[in-house]
Every structure is written in C-alpha cells, then in structure tokens.
C-alpha cells in the first residue's frame, strides 16, 4: 500500500483503510467499500507475506511462510527445498524436493525415462505418446487459467463491425485448432473464463462452425468478397500453430490473413502497448481477469458501458450465488459480442512416476504445488 511500493497490483490493496491485529492468529482488515473478490485477491501471489527482516534478500535467499524451506539454488540448474519442521500447518509428506530446469522436451523425456526426475506438470503435448500405456508413468491432463483467444482489435475497421466478428466466430473450427495446436488436449471455450471455475458456463455453441453463415454475415457487413488482415503471432508454439490453422479456416470464407511472427518484446510493444495490430493469438493466464474487458483502453479496445456497469456490480457483490449469476451474464455478453475469437483453455499436461499421488490435475494458480504429493508403494 505504500507510496513507494513496486507491487504490480497495488489496486488490490487500495480499498484497505485499516489493518488491526486481533490476536496472534487473527488480523482484521477494514475496507472503504464492498469488494466481492477481496479474499480471492489476498490469495494471489501479489499479496504474499514476507518478513521485513528478510525482504531485501528474498531474491536470492527467499524466506516464506509455507511448509518447505529454501535450501539451495544453483542458478540455471536447480532449486532444492526441504520440509520445514516448525511449520504451523499440516505437515507435508515429502522431506525434500528438487526443481530441475530443463528447457526442451527431448531432454525432459530422457530424464523421465531414466528416472533422473520423478515428474513434471508442464510436458509438451506433442510427445505425450511416449508415456501412454507405460505403467511406470501417470499422465495428468487438465486446464490452466490460460484462455487462448484470437485477439481482435475492436476499435479498428472492419473489426468494429459486430457482423464481421460474428462471421469470424462462425469461421472458426475450435476442435481442428485444438487437435492441431494442442494435440487434442485443449478445452474448448466460448468466452473469457476458465472451465474449472465454479462460475463457468459453456458458451461454445453461441457461434458454431458454419462456413455458409460466416460468408452470409460478411456479405451483410459489406464484405461479400471478404477482406485482408494481419495476424501477429508471438513466439509460442500454440500461437503459431493456431495461426496457421485459423488462416486456412478464414480463407474458406474469404478472409485472407498475413501471418507475422514477432518476438515477445515486439508483441508487447506493438500489440499490447501500442494497439498496432489487426488480430493476434495469446493466452490470458491471470486468474479471474474478465474485468479487463471493462477497460476500453485495454489492447483489444472493447468499449461496452453495459458490460462495464456489470463488472462494477460484480466487483461490489459478496453474495456467492449473486456473483455467479453476474459472472455468467458477463461471460454471455462477451460471447454474444464475439469480442475475440474464443479458442481453447491452455492445457496443463503432466507426466509423473506412477508411485506418486497428490499432484494437481488442473492449474488454477501458477506453479507446481508440492503440498499433497506423496510416495505410495
């Protein structure tokens, strides 16, 4: 909350008016207004608690409040943790855990097969076949917070025309994209929300794949022969594979796409910051980030006062049933307006030693959670 704080999401803490210690295990936070997602935000990494005595050294000698203690960091190679015996909560099952940094799938595959490592929750889908049917390994396929979208510049013609966006939505064959870009492991989505979220509603049927309907809508919008556009693609395998498939699908309805591969720094400058793009493909991985659509200055330029008012109401609502109702309304508006092309939820695919249990199939937060992992015989 401090003026000189460099926290990336200071706005999470802006509503706090006072913090009072009630007893050794209780703290009371008073807010200047109702914030329905306040407890959710306190569970995010931006709200992690560190001790003032160790804060300056946490980048190299981190000290936290969890069940594992930092033991060793060999930069570029590994991080070693060990169970922290004085931990205040339920003790963990592992006595030690080592994170090993491996940058390519082939090396990771060999390390798993050789038993040099016991598992990963981030294995390349293209190589999962190596472990299928092998009783020594368990494959866990779930979802992440990454909604993969065909990002659309809503402020720019012809994408400011709803019929054009609807035509593009009808031109998209999600399953073909999922099969080609994630080897079948992605989960289709119809709006900007994670399928594992309790508020999720399936809107994938809003604009089903229909080439004839797409062509008819383009004609109604004044583009009977289609149009040309650019598709800027960051250096992510799912994005570039999806881009090739979408270009082929759009060509069927007369939309000719020029694929432009850019490095990520250039993507951040051109697309995210300067809004200099027609279309792009990216996964939005922040949890519960549907509120970005209420910001007309956000890079895809969606400006809908009705949606903005709805998100404001959602943010101020604490009743869970009402929050779910409002979240479903918000998802439905985005789907109906075809703000972006909603493609798939980025999968989490893990390969593990079959004697391990307690791994998380889905990834509602970033990172590998060790808390429940244990060995079985």
GINOR-V138444 format. One record per pair of residues at least 6 apart in sequence whose C-alpha atoms are under 7 Angstrom apart, sorted by the first residue. I is the first residue (numbers start at 1). GAP is how many residues later the second one is. If there is no record, write none. Layout:
BEGIN
I | GAP
I | GAP
END
This chain:
BEGIN
1 | 9
1 | 12
1 | 13
7 | 39
9 | 37
12 | 29
15 | 16
15 | 17
15 | 18
16 | 13
16 | 14
16 | 15
16 | 16
17 | 13
17 | 14
17 | 15
18 | 11
18 | 12
19 | 8
19 | 9
19 | 10
19 | 11
20 | 7
20 | 8
20 | 9
21 | 6
21 | 7
22 | 6
34 | 282
34 | 283
35 | 280
35 | 281
35 | 282
35 | 283
36 | 278
36 | 279
36 | 280
36 | 281
36 | 282
37 | 278
50 | 14
54 | 9
62 | 8
63 | 7
66 | 21
67 | 16
67 | 17
67 | 20
67 | 24
67 | 25
68 | 13
68 | 14
68 | 15
68 | 16
69 | 12
69 | 13
69 | 14
69 | 15
70 | 10
70 | 11
70 | 12
71 | 9
71 | 10
71 | 11
72 | 7
72 | 8
73 | 6
73 | 7
76 | 25
77 | 23
77 | 24
78 | 20
78 | 21
78 | 22
78 | 23
79 | 19
79 | 20
79 | 21
80 | 17
80 | 18
80 | 19
81 | 15
81 | 16
81 | 17
82 | 13
82 | 14
82 | 15
83 | 11
83 | 12
83 | 13
92 | 279
92 | 280
93 | 280
93 | 281
94 | 280
102 | 6
105 | 19
111 | 6
112 | 6
112 | 7
118 | 234
118 | 235
119 | 232
119 | 233
119 | 234
120 | 230
120 | 231
120 | 232
121 | 227
121 | 228
121 | 229
121 | 230
121 | 247
122 | 226
122 | 227
122 | 228
123 | 226
123 | 227
123 | 228
125 | 57
125 | 58
125 | 224
126 | 57
131 | 6
135 | 219
136 | 217
136 | 218
137 | 214
137 | 215
137 | 216
137 | 217
138 | 213
138 | 214
138 | 215
138 | 216
139 | 211
139 | 212
139 | 213
140 | 209
140 | 210
140 | 211
140 | 221
141 | 206
141 | 207
141 | 208
141 | 209
141 | 220
142 | 205
142 | 206
142 | 207
142 | 219
142 | 220
143 | 202
143 | 203
143 | 204
143 | 205
143 | 219
143 | 220
144 | 201
144 | 202
144 | 203
144 | 204
144 | 218
144 | 219
144 | 220
145 | 49
145 | 140
145 | 141
145 | 142
145 | 218
145 | 219
146 | 137
146 | 138
146 | 139
146 | 199
146 | 200
147 | 45
147 | 46
147 | 47
147 | 136
147 | 137
147 | 138
147 | 197
147 | 198
147 | 199
148 | 134
148 | 135
148 | 136
148 | 194
148 | 195
148 | 196
148 | 197
148 | 198
149 | 132
149 | 133
149 | 134
149 | 191
149 | 192
149 | 193
149 | 194
150 | 129
150 | 130
150 | 131
150 | 190
150 | 191
150 | 192
151 | 128
151 | 129
151 | 130
151 | 149
151 | 189
151 | 190
152 | 126
152 | 127
152 | 128
152 | 148
152 | 187
152 | 188
153 | 6
153 | 124
153 | 125
153 | 126
153 | 147
153 | 148
154 | 6
154 | 146
154 | 147
154 | 148
155 | 146
158 | 6
159 | 6
162 | 175
163 | 54
163 | 55
163 | 58
164 | 53
164 | 54
164 | 57
165 | 173
166 | 172
167 | 47
167 | 48
167 | 50
167 | 51
168 | 46
169 | 38
169 | 169
169 | 172
170 | 37
170 | 38
170 | 39
170 | 40
170 | 41
170 | 43
170 | 44
171 | 38
171 | 39
171 | 40
171 | 43
171 | 78
171 | 79
171 | 82
172 | 37
172 | 74
172 | 77
173 | 36
174 | 14
174 | 169
177 | 65
177 | 68
178 | 6
178 | 7
178 | 8
178 | 166
180 | 61
181 | 57
181 | 60
181 | 61
182 | 56
185 | 162
186 | 158
186 | 159
186 | 160
186 | 161
187 | 157
187 | 158
188 | 16
188 | 155
188 | 156
188 | 157
189 | 14
189 | 15
189 | 153
189 | 154
189 | 155
189 | 156
190 | 12
190 | 13
190 | 14
190 | 145
190 | 152
191 | 12
191 | 140
191 | 143
191 | 144
191 | 151
192 | 98
192 | 139
193 | 7
193 | 97
194 | 6
194 | 151
199 | 125
199 | 128
199 | 129
200 | 128
201 | 127
203 | 132
206 | 129
206 | 130
211 | 42
214 | 39
215 | 38
218 | 6
218 | 8
225 | 29
226 | 27
226 | 28
226 | 29
227 | 27
227 | 28
227 | 29
228 | 27
228 | 28
228 | 29
229 | 27
229 | 28
229 | 29
229 | 49
230 | 27
230 | 28
230 | 29
230 | 30
230 | 48
230 | 49
231 | 26
231 | 27
231 | 28
231 | 29
231 | 47
231 | 48
231 | 49
232 | 27
232 | 28
232 | 29
232 | 30
232 | 45
232 | 47
232 | 48
233 | 6
233 | 7
233 | 27
233 | 28
233 | 29
233 | 47
233 | 48
234 | 27
234 | 28
234 | 29
234 | 30
234 | 33
235 | 27
235 | 28
235 | 29
239 | 42
239 | 43
247 | 10
250 | 6
270 | 6
270 | 7
271 | 6
271 | 28
272 | 27
273 | 26
275 | 24
291 | 20
292 | 6
293 | 9
294 | 13
294 | 14
294 | 17
296 | 6
296 | 7
302 | 37
307 | 23
310 | 20
314 | 9
314 | 12
317 | 6
348 | 14
348 | 15
355 | 20
355 | 21
355 | 22
356 | 17
356 | 18
356 | 19
356 | 20
357 | 16
357 | 17
357 | 18
358 | 14
358 | 15
358 | 16
359 | 13
359 | 14
END
